Amino acid sequence: MKNIIFLFILISGNFFGQNIAFRKNDKIYELDQKIRKGDFTSFLEIGNYLESDDPLTEYLGYHIIHTNEANVAKRIISENSFFLQNEFKFDSTISVKKYREFLIKNQNKIAFSDLADAFLLTPFEDRKTDFQIQELTQTKLDFLESKRSEIFNSNWLKTNNIDNLINQKDSRVLLVLSSLFLKNRYRFNEHKNNNAEIINLIRLLTKSNIAVPDESGQMNYHIEEDFYEISKLNLVIFFANHYKNYKWNESKNSFENSQLKQVKNDIENDLFDSLSNEDDSIALNSFIKLTRSNPEKVIALAEQFDKDDIDFNYALPTFPYRFLKQLVYLTDYCKKNNIDFIGNTDLQNSINVLKTDLTFAERRKLENSLIYSLTLDEITAFEYWCLIYEKDWQLTYSAGRIIDKFYSKNWNKTISNKKHLESYLLKSKLFEDLGIIGLCHNYVIKFKGSSDDIIASLESLQTENDKVKLQIVKAIEFAKIQIVYKEPEKKDWYGNIDSKVKNFKIDFKKVMAKADDKKKFEDEMSFLLSQINYSQIGDALNAIKTVEMNPRHLYSFMNRDFGLSFIGNFEKAETRQDFLDNYLKLSEYDLYKYYLVKSKVDFLGTKEDLDFDKIYEILKYDINIAFAGGGGSENDNGVYAVIKLLELKFKTSLGYPKKYCSSDNMYACSARDSANSWMNYLNVNKYIKNRHNQPITFAYEK
């Protein structure tokens, strides 16, 4: 491998505010063009620049690069030669003298290779490389056959005489194809994009996949995806040594080499190739099968596919190869420990319903039902399926609330049972290693502020599983951290302040006068609506009825600024009208209370007054994040509306702004700090009667 360090300074036309002269040297680039055609004299002459600090300006796409002649000369030599390490040490110590001495000494041996468009000392056929020939999976073969006509009609195939070599059944075509692949290697500011077609044609012609070492020394089974040149070079070396032994087999309609061993494929290989199938159901079913397959094979292939950045169907989880490594480990563990990870029909039906478009009340009812009906023997199956369908945001946010409250509700049972505790700790590690946002990587947080009894349970847990051992240590560390309420240093910010619009109608007319400038108009309309207070909502909703603007942006202030997303879709006229009818006849307190009751939020006592213990639980758990993925947002779930009732009842906002947000279609706010402050307020002032000693929410340290 060539160990040349190129120092590129990517800057704009003005470097740190100072003008820099643009320098060029046409001579050095003329030499480059001659070298590409095999001119040895030019190859020798380019060495004269190896110690030159004279500046040069180059362009890489939109980037302006200020470098020097020595760096450019090194790059040109590197791009146009393939000397072995023991032939010439190409590193930062290279000098004009060393370079010239090497070339002059070996002038009669160095040749320009048409296979590489580069200078060599040792021919490719005299070099060796490791390789592995792998049988094509049926999925891959079917895919290639579907592309046969497209590949065989490619312009590059005809212009390089590939079609004639194929028609003649001349195995030299394999060497020529590998040569074209090597010639496609990256050169400065050049890129050729038919690598996949070249390699797929080799696969079609040999009915095999040939893996060779890449720059890391590992076998690369997807060399068409490899940016670096080492795998391309090794493929040429392979065919230079073996193409003559490939013979055409009429019955197979391909070349075969009886002298080389071909590795058979397992079902796992075929399933991995199916992950990129355009049919969502085929790709997803293959993914599910892989999560239950041989863990060693799946983990090895997942690492390979992940390293090579192989495309996959969008229906799969965001990071399918990472997910496979963790899920196949989980299912293997479950099989060995008699843990159900599939679930029954009722559970799977509930998951399917959570994936649908439910009203807030319908979703909350189903979530609550699962929180109280699921058992510790069933929760792993729920987690498993929710990770399979991680891309479904409606499901993953519901799963976040369900799993969070479920484990808090069943915490003592989890801790007191060795099987459940060990599996929980294992999942905490596996889900952490999914490498995705969400509460999935926060499982050990539940241990924060634990009692001495729980710490003792962790210390006494005996296990042979190394992942569990790691998490025991981590859980004990969290358990010893006490939970202490800390008053936020700052309770407002530029996205949420107590703003004021003195006269909405006048300001609205001013904005409407700018309707001809669409962008400015929409920006100012969004800003105006983000600044109003509760008493101006009626005027605002009536005023904007005829405004021509994306409804999602126009009415977002109702959800994002006043915490009313649980009511319904304000883009719909019937939702807005229902709200206005109630807004005109109810006080602010009664309006929030009305909609919370209507949405089946359980926050009232038997006498229809505020039940502070129920409210405490809502504040503690109901601002939830997704189980996995979900874009990093959070669901308010009506918590701000509950907070608003507390503010109005106690006539204080505890120092927080009097609105949920001043979003302006830009900012996202959270009521979490306010919720924590109100939990502390209710506790300190003795409004709660119960202990509420269940563990904290997974989102405690979001």
C-alpha positions, 0 to 999 in steps of 0.5 A, a space after each residue: 500500500 502506498 503510504 503517502 500523506 496528502 495534506 489538503 486544506 479545503 478553503 474558500 477563495 478567501 483564506 482566513 480573511 486574507 487574499 491568496 494568489 491562485 497559482 498554477 503550473 501547466 507543466 506538471 499537468 502536461 507531464 501527468 497526461 504524458 505519464 498516463 500514456 506510458 511516457 517513461 521520460 515524463 515519469 522520470 521528470 515528474 520526480 524533479 518536483 518532489 522537494 518543491 515547496 512552490 505553491 499550487 492551487 487545485 480545484 476539487 469540485 467546489 473546493 479550492 485547495 492550496 497545496 504545493 508542487 511536491 504534493 501534486 507530484 507525489 499524487 501523480 506518481 502514486 496514481 500512475 504506479 504500482 510498485 511493491 513495498 520491497 521494490 520502492 518505499 513510497 512514503 514521506 521520506 521520498 526525495 528527488 535523488 531516491 526516486 531518480 536512482 530507483 527509476 534509472 537503476 530499474 529502467 530496463 525492468 520497469 514497464 507500463 502496464 496496459 492492464 492498469 495504465 500504470 508503471 510496474 516493476 513486477 508484472 501482475 502474473 508474477 504477483 500473488 493474492 489471497 482470494 475466496 470464490 463464493 457460489 452465488 446465492 439464488 437471490 443474487 443470481 436471479 437479480 443478475 439475470 434480471 439485469 443481464 440485458 441491461 448490462 450486455 447493452 452497455 456502451 462501455 461493454 461495446 467500446 472495450 470489445 467486451 461483447 466480442 470476447 464474450 461471443 468468442 467465449 474467450 476467458 481473457 474477457 475476465 482479465 479485461 474486465 478486472 483491468 477496466 475495474 482497476 482503471 476506474 480507480 479514483 484519480 484526483 477529481 475524477 470518478 467513474 460510476 460503472 464499477 457495479 456493472 463490471 463486477 456484476 458482469 464478472 459474476 454473471 460470466 463466472 456464476 460466482 463472487 470472487 473476494 480479494 483482500 482490501 486495504 484493511 487486509 480483510 476479504 472483501 465480498 463487495 469490491 464494487 463498493 470499495 473506494 480504495 484501489 487495493 481490492 481492484 489491484 488484487 482482482 487483476 492479480 487474481 485473474 492474471 494468474 487464473 483466467 487461462 484456466 477458466 473454460 466455458 461451460 455450455 450447460 451452465 452458460 458461464 465460465 468455470 475453473 475446475 482447479 479452484 475451490 468454490 465455497 458453498 452458500 448457506 441460507 444466511 447468505 441468501 437471506 442477506 442478499 434478499 435484504 436489498 429486494 425492492 419488495 418490502 415484504 420479501 426484504 422484511 421477512 428475510 430480515 426476520 428470518 435472519 434474526 432467528 438464524 445461526 448467530 455466528 454466521 449472521 453476526 459475521 455477515 452483518 459485519 461484512 455488509 455493514 463495513 461494505 455499506 451495502 444498500 438495503 430496503 427502506 422498510 428495514 430498521 434504520 441500521 439493519 446490520 447493527 440490529 441483526 447483530 443484536 437481535 440474533 444474539 437476543 433470540 439465541 439467548 431466548 431459545 437457550 433460556 426458554 424465553 418467548 420472543 415471538 408472542 401470541 396472536 393477541 400481542 401481535 394484533 395489538 402491535 399491528 393496531 399501534 401501527 395504525 392512525 389512531 386518535 389520541 384517546 384510542 392510542 392511550 387506551 390501547 397503550 394503558 391496556 398493554 402496560 397493565 396486561 403484559 407480563 414479564 414473560 411477554 415483554 421481550 416479544 413486545 420489544 423484539 417486534 417493536 425493533 423489527 418495525 422500528 421504522 414505524 414512528 407511531 409504533 415506536 413512540 407508543 412502545 416508548 411509553 408502554 415499555 417505560 411504564 411497564 418496567 416501572 410498574 413491574 420493577 420489583 418483580 424484575 429485580 427479585 427474579 434471577 431470570 428476569 433480571 439477567 435478561 433485562 441486563 442483557 437487553 440493556 447492553 444489546 439495545 445500547 449497541 443498536 447505536 440508535 437514539 431512543 430509550 432503548 439505550 437507557 435501560 440501566 438508567 432505571 437503576 439510578 437512585 436504587 435502594 441497598 436491597 436492589 444493589 445487593 441483588 445486583 451484586 449477588 447475581 451470578 452469570 456466565 454471560 460477559 455482556 450481563 457482567 458488564 451491565 451489572 457493574 454499570 447498573 451498580 454505578 447508576 444505583 449509587 447515584 442519588 436522585 436530587 431535584 435541581 432547579 434549572 438555572 434558566 427557564 426560558 430561551 429564545 424559542 420560548 419566552 413570554 412574548 406579547 402582541 399588543 394588537 393582533 389585528 393591526 399586526 395581522 394586516 401588516 403581514 397580509 400587506 406583504 402577501 406578494 412576497 411569499 417567503 417573507 409573508 410566510 415567515 412573518 405570519 409564522 412569527 406573528 402566530 408564535 408570539 400570541 397569548 392564549 387570549 388571542 387564539 380566537 382572533 388568530 384562528 378566525 383571521 387566518 381562515 382564508 390565508 393561503 399557506 401550507 396548513 401544516 405550518 399555518 396551524 402548527 402554533 396550536 400544537 407546538 405553542 399551546 400543547 394541544 396536539 392531543 385534541 386532534 388535527 388542527 389542519 381540519 376545519 372541524 377540529 378548529 371549529 369544535 375548539 373555537 366553540 369551546 374556547 368561546 364558552 369555557 375558561 382557560 382552565 375548563 377548556 384544558 380540563 374538558 379536552 383532557 377528560 375527552 381524551 381519556 387522560 386520568 387525572 381527576 379524583 372521585 369528586 372531579 377535582 385534581 388528583 395530585 397523585 395521578 398527576 404526579 405519575 403523568 408528569 413523571 412518565 408521560 412525556 416520552 421518547 421513542 423506543 428506538 429511532 423516531 427522529 429524536 423528538 418526544 411526545 407531550 401526550 397532554 402533559 403540558 395541558 396538565 401543567 397548565 391546570 396546575 399553573 392556573 390552580 396555583 396561580 404560578 408558572 414556577 418561573 417558566 414562560 406562560 406558553 408551551 413554546 414560541 415555535 415559529 415553525 423552527 423551535 421545538 420545546 419540551 415540558 420536561 423541566 417544568 414537569 420535574 419542577 411541578 413534581 417537586 412542588 407537589 412533593 415539597 408542599 405535601 399535595 401527594 399522598 402516595 410514595 411514588 417510589 417506582 424507578 425514574 423514566 427512561 427519558 430522565 437523562 434524555 
